[in-house]
Amino acid sequence: MAMSGPQKTVVQLVSVVVVMGALAWASVPFYDWFCRVTGFGGATNVAEAGSDEILDQTIKVRFDASKDRGMPWEFKPVQREMTMRIGETGLAFYEAYNPTDRVVAGSASYNVTPYSAGYFFDKIDCFCFEEQVLQPGERVQMPVTFFVDPEIVDDRDGKYVHTITLSYTFHEIDLPEGYAALDKKADTNLN
């Protein structure tokens, strides 16, 4: 059974719409995977444990903190930089403070510069893996455990990197369900 000209055109248009929708749906996870594999855009790797190899070469790691517009927290690195051996496990802390009279939830996005170092910067544990919820007036120190992969010294571009900057930006997010109920209860008790 052959299709007529208008039916064939409709089938082709529907096929194009379905394919474009599938590509749009898959683009975000594909881009995320691409960035993690290549280090593109300063995306970092995640490791289960530290490096098995520690070199005598050192590298400087700087820490940067910022907030999205409207994020009410104060947010800063506890230490601005550290010099460590390549492959050595490092531990750094960032401090967040909620000066408001309400519960605030936040999520951190991060990147590494120069971008060519992103592939070699491995985080073992990080506060950025989970949402953070701070009570009114609460101050916390949040750890990040990491290492710089020794393979950086053999990479065409990486071998020229002597300083890496790890940057975090905190964004306010909706409170998790359990916290939202507590926050509403606190509001009604105040009134």
Residue pairs with C-beta under 8 A, 6 or more apart in sequence:
3 11
32 43
34 40
35 41
35 43
35 118
36 43
36 44
36 45
37 119
38 119
39 45
39 112
39 115
39 116
39 117
39 118
39 119
39 120
39 121
40 115
40 118
41 111
41 115
41 118
42 110
42 111
42 112
42 113
42 114
42 115
42 117
42 118
42 167
43 111
43 112
43 118
44 110
44 111
44 112
44 118
44 121
44 122
44 123
44 146
44 166
45 119
45 120
45 121
45 122
45 123
45 149
46 122
46 123
46 124
47 122
47 123
47 124
47 147
48 124
49 124
50 87
50 88
50 89
50 124
50 147
51 87
51 88
51 89
51 122
51 147
51 149
51 150
52 87
53 87
53 150
54 85
54 86
54 87
54 88
54 150
55 85
55 86
55 87
55 150
55 153
56 85
57 85
57 86
57 153
58 83
58 84
58 85
58 86
59 83
59 84
59 85
59 86
59 148
59 152
59 161
59 162
59 163
59 164
60 81
60 82
60 83
60 162
60 163
60 164
61 81
61 82
61 83
61 84
61 90
61 92
61 146
61 148
61 163
61 164
61 165
61 166
62 80
62 81
62 163
62 164
62 165
62 166
63 77
63 79
63 80
63 81
63 92
63 94
63 165
63 166
64 77
64 165
64 166
64 167
64 168
65 75
65 76
65 77
65 94
65 167
65 168
65 169
65 170
66 75
66 167
66 168
66 169
66 170
67 73
67 75
67 169
67 170
67 171
68 169
68 170
68 171
68 172
70 172
71 106
71 170
71 171
71 172
72 98
72 99
72 100
72 104
72 172
73 96
73 97
73 98
73 99
73 104
73 106
73 134
73 170
74 95
74 96
74 97
74 99
75 94
75 95
75 96
75 97
75 168
75 170
76 94
76 95
77 92
77 93
77 94
77 95
78 92
78 93
78 94
78 95
78 141
79 92
79 93
82 90
82 92
84 90
84 148
86 148
86 149
86 150
86 152
86 153
87 147
87 148
87 149
87 150
88 147
89 124
89 145
89 146
89 147
90 145
90 146
90 147
91 143
91 144
91 145
92 143
92 144
92 146
92 166
93 141
93 142
93 143
93 144
94 127
94 141
94 142
94 144
94 168
95 139
95 140
95 141
95 142
96 106
96 132
96 134
96 139
96 140
96 142
96 170
97 134
97 138
97 139
97 140
98 104
98 134
98 135
98 136
98 137
98 138
98 139
99 137
100 136
101 136
102 136
102 183
103 133
103 134
103 135
103 136
103 175
103 179
103 182
103 183
103 186
104 133
104 134
104 172
104 175
105 131
105 132
105 133
105 134
105 172
105 173
105 174
105 175
105 176
105 179
106 131
106 132
106 133
106 134
106 170
106 171
106 172
106 173
107 128
107 131
107 132
107 170
107 171
107 173
108 127
108 128
108 132
108 168
108 169
108 170
108 171
109 128
109 168
109 169
109 171
110 126
110 128
110 166
110 167
110 168
110 169
111 118
111 167
112 118
112 121
112 164
112 165
112 166
112 167
113 164
113 165
113 167
114 161
114 164
116 155
116 157
116 158
116 161
117 148
117 152
117 158
117 161
117 164
119 149
119 155
119 158
120 148
120 149
120 151
120 152
120 155
120 158
121 146
121 148
121 149
121 164
121 166
122 146
122 147
122 148
122 149
123 144
123 145
123 146
124 145
124 146
124 147
125 143
125 144
125 145
126 143
126 144
126 145
126 146
127 142
127 143
127 144
128 144
128 168
131 173
131 176
132 140
132 142
132 170
133 175
133 176
133 179
134 140
144 166
146 166
148 164
151 158
152 158
152 159
152 161
153 159
174 180
175 183
